Amino acid sequence: MERLVSGAQDHYYGKADVTVYRLIRDNSCPVDQCPVFGANVKMLTWGGAFWPTYLRGDNTGLIATDSMKNFIHRETFSFTGFGLENYCRYIGKKFLDTYPQVEGLQMSAVQLPYTGLEGGVAFVPAGPDQAYARIEMTPQGVTHAVSGIEGFKLLRLRGSAFQGFVRDGHTTLPDRPSRVLHMWLDLEWSYATLDAAFSDGAITARVRAIVMDVFKSFESASIQQIIHKMGTKIFADIAEISELRFEANNRTWDVIQERAEEWGVYVEPAAPFGVLGLTLTR
């Protein structure tokens, strides 16, 4: 179920899984951006004009969700920016301007990432991590904005320890002074001001770079320590972020055979998996 934060809302409706790609084909794309802008979009709307359809099946003021899908597709053509936050605000404002019976809406978009091959003409899917943005708006403007990146799959060959934990009759896990670590990670952040959210993707790019750099360079004693280090580094480098929320999964591969730290064969682990969460506020 959706949770809308811009005041108490007793109903909503909209369109989900609206996939759209905008391509810049004339070499005019800035060098720090990708000519392929892809997004999976969800639009949720609310307002008193829509209550009669719940109460009596009266659709007089209702905007068909198929029309919402068409609106998103067509208005993407006139969006000239790059950030998911900017995109959600642009489409949301156009929709509110077009349909005055809408009292508020939530726009969310998940990146469908591509990366270019040498030469700038061909592209392949990127990831698995995907950026996302979620904003809420009324006709007066943006009321809420969060961003995030979900789906990191991070592998480290050495320099990750896990030892010294509680040992009792339930413990079978050995101490690992330097293990192979495979972890999945999602993170979300809030902004110090609403205006700070609309950076055309620059803040998301900086967060992604910090996550990668910390995971690569920091030798840790636990996954908890890794995500805390990521959070403090993000706060130190990006003043626009006011709160961070992390969730990590320990997906470390099962060992088939190892020769010390020199060589090994591993397989995907079976469930269950460790789950770790952290919220940091500036």
Buried (B, 14 or more C-beta within 10 A) or exposed (E): EEEBEBEEBEEBBBBBEBEBEBEBEEEEBEEEBBBBBBBBBBBBBBBEBBBBBEEEEEEEBBBEBEEBBEBBEEBBEEBEBBBBBBBBBBBBBBBBEEBEEBBBBBBBBBBBBBEBEEEEEEBEEBBEBBBBBBBBBBEEEBBBBBBBBBBBEBEBEEEBBBEEEEEEEEEEEEEEEBBBBBBBBBBBBBBBEBEBBBBBBBBBBBBBEBBBEBBEEBEBEBBBBBBBBBBEBBBEEBEBBBBBBBBBBBBBBEEEEEEEEEEBEBEEEEEEEEEBEBEBEE
